[in-house]
Amino acid sequence: MRKKYLGKVKDGVLILNNQEAYDNNLKLLEGKEVELSIGEKSKTRSDSQNRYFHGVPVVLISGKTGMDKEETKEYLKQRFSPKKRITIKGKETIIVKGTSKMSTKEFCDFIDRIQRFASEEIDLFIPSPDEVDIEYLEYN
């Protein structure tokens, strides 16, 4: 089982947020080969990106297509989110990445694909985040 630990590097030393959990899991791996990866923590989509998604593309596409907001959100996720194929006992399933798990870059690409779809397939202009006042958008 893979575990992810977050921390910070200070003066060349890794300081983990939860050293105790790391130590306990390390004990479980005694005598086994392990793999350690280290890199800068990726940033997930921001609150303003979330507000924009729910307040602009979802609302506009919902209004244009007649789907309710939840159906619209699910449709957009199924069609434009990053996907991963998982096979268990010969049966393949496609897992769609939820918007809350996307990095800011993945989320920007997701929005770009939605804007292109809206323009090309349903004749709908969706303004970019910098063209709307995200601070005042509400979403439910």
C-alpha positions as CSV (number, residue, x, y, z in Angstrom):
1,M,0.0,0.0,0.0
2,R,1.3,3.4,-1.0
3,K,1.2,6.3,1.5
4,K,1.8,9.9,0.8
5,Y,3.4,12.2,3.4
6,L,3.5,15.9,3.3
7,G,6.1,18.1,4.8
8,K,8.5,20.9,4.2
9,V,12.2,21.2,3.5
10,K,14.0,23.5,5.9
11,D,17.8,24.0,5.7
12,G,18.1,20.8,3.7
13,V,16.2,18.7,6.2
14,L,12.8,17.2,5.5
15,I,10.3,18.0,8.2
16,L,7.1,15.8,7.9
17,N,3.7,17.0,8.9
18,N,3.0,13.7,10.6
19,Q,6.3,12.1,11.5
20,E,4.7,9.5,13.8
21,A,2.5,8.1,11.0
22,Y,5.5,7.9,8.8
23,D,7.5,6.1,11.4
24,N,4.7,3.6,12.1
25,N,4.3,2.8,8.4
26,L,8.0,2.5,8.0
27,K,8.0,-0.3,10.6
28,L,5.4,-2.2,8.6
29,L,7.8,-2.2,5.7
30,E,10.7,-3.7,7.7
31,G,12.8,-6.0,5.5
32,K,11.0,-5.1,2.2
33,E,12.3,-3.1,-0.7
34,V,10.7,0.3,-0.9
35,E,10.4,3.1,-3.4
36,L,10.7,6.8,-2.3
37,S,9.6,9.7,-4.4
38,I,10.0,13.3,-3.6
39,G,8.8,16.4,-5.3
40,E,7.1,19.7,-4.9
41,K,3.5,19.4,-3.7
42,S,1.1,19.8,-6.5
43,K,-1.6,22.4,-6.0
44,T,-5.2,21.4,-6.5
45,R,-7.7,23.7,-8.1
46,S,-8.4,26.9,-6.2
47,D,-11.7,28.1,-4.6
48,S,-12.0,30.8,-7.3
49,Q,-11.6,28.1,-10.0
50,N,-14.4,26.1,-8.3
51,R,-16.6,29.1,-8.0
52,Y,-16.1,29.9,-11.7
53,F,-16.8,26.3,-12.8
54,H,-20.1,26.1,-10.8
55,G,-21.1,29.7,-11.5
56,V,-20.3,30.1,-15.2
57,P,-19.9,27.0,-17.4
58,V,-22.3,24.8,-15.4
59,V,-25.0,27.5,-15.2
60,L,-24.7,28.5,-18.8
61,I,-24.6,25.0,-20.2
62,S,-27.5,23.9,-17.9
63,G,-29.6,26.8,-19.2
64,K,-28.7,26.0,-22.8
65,T,-29.3,22.2,-22.7
66,G,-32.1,22.0,-20.1
67,M,-30.1,19.7,-17.8
68,D,-30.1,20.6,-14.2
69,K,-26.9,21.8,-12.6
70,E,-25.9,18.5,-11.1
71,E,-26.5,16.6,-14.4
72,T,-24.5,19.3,-16.2
73,K,-21.6,19.0,-13.8
74,E,-21.6,15.1,-14.2
75,Y,-21.8,15.3,-17.9
76,L,-18.9,17.7,-18.1
77,K,-16.8,15.6,-15.7
78,Q,-17.6,12.4,-17.7
79,R,-16.7,14.0,-21.0
80,F,-13.8,16.3,-20.2
81,S,-12.1,15.2,-16.9
82,P,-8.8,13.3,-16.9
83,K,-9.5,9.5,-16.9
84,K,-7.7,6.5,-15.6
85,R,-8.3,2.9,-16.7
86,I,-8.3,0.3,-14.0
87,T,-8.6,-3.5,-14.6
88,I,-9.6,-5.9,-11.8
89,K,-9.9,-9.6,-12.7
90,G,-10.1,-8.8,-16.4
91,K,-12.8,-6.2,-16.1
92,E,-11.9,-2.7,-17.1
93,T,-13.4,0.4,-15.5
94,I,-12.7,4.0,-16.4
95,I,-12.3,6.2,-13.3
96,V,-13.1,9.9,-13.9
97,K,-11.0,12.4,-11.9
98,G,-13.2,14.7,-9.7
99,T,-12.7,18.4,-10.0
100,S,-11.5,18.7,-6.4
101,K,-8.7,16.3,-7.1
102,M,-7.4,18.2,-10.2
103,S,-4.3,20.3,-10.1
104,T,-4.7,23.9,-11.1
105,K,-3.2,23.0,-14.6
106,E,-5.5,20.1,-15.1
107,F,-8.4,22.3,-14.1
108,C,-7.4,25.0,-16.6
109,D,-7.2,22.3,-19.3
110,F,-10.6,21.0,-18.2
111,I,-12.2,24.5,-18.6
112,D,-10.5,25.0,-22.0
113,R,-12.1,21.7,-23.3
114,I,-15.5,22.8,-21.9
115,Q,-15.3,26.2,-23.6
116,R,-14.3,24.6,-26.9
117,F,-17.2,22.1,-26.6
118,A,-19.7,24.8,-25.8
119,S,-18.6,27.0,-28.7
120,E,-18.3,24.2,-31.3
121,E,-21.1,21.9,-30.4
122,I,-23.9,23.9,-28.7
123,D,-23.1,27.4,-30.1
124,L,-22.6,28.9,-26.6
125,F,-19.9,31.4,-25.6
126,I,-18.5,30.8,-22.1
127,P,-16.4,33.7,-20.8
128,S,-13.0,33.0,-19.4
129,P,-12.4,33.4,-15.6
130,D,-10.6,36.7,-16.2
131,E,-13.8,38.0,-18.0
132,V,-16.1,37.5,-15.0
133,D,-16.1,38.8,-11.4
134,I,-15.6,35.4,-9.6
135,E,-15.8,37.0,-6.2
136,Y,-19.5,37.5,-6.6
137,L,-20.4,34.1,-8.0
138,E,-22.3,31.7,-5.9
139,Y,-22.5,28.0,-6.3
140,N,-24.5,25.2,-4.7
